[in-house]
Amino acid sequence: MQVTKIMNADQNPTSSGHRFTQEELQREFNYMQAERITKKLLELGRITKAEFEKIMAENRRTFPTVLSPLF
């Protein structure tokens, strides 16, 4: 999987074609799954907005990712 960041003409790219390891891809997947489940719990009213924020902060610590800041 290769991700390309779309930039304005006046911006310089910060990295040149980063290739993800299997471990990095797994962390990205785990983070996205945790986020999806947490959002669903919030939508269903099972957790409060404050709880959602705490859980997501813990998810970011548990699953350090490269892509998550983009979402």
HELIX and SHEET records of a PDB file:
HELIX    1   1 GLN A   22  GLU A   43  1                                  22    
HELIX    2   2 LYS A   49  THR A   62  1                                  14    
HELIX    3   3 SER A   68  LEU A   70  5                                   3    
END                                                                             
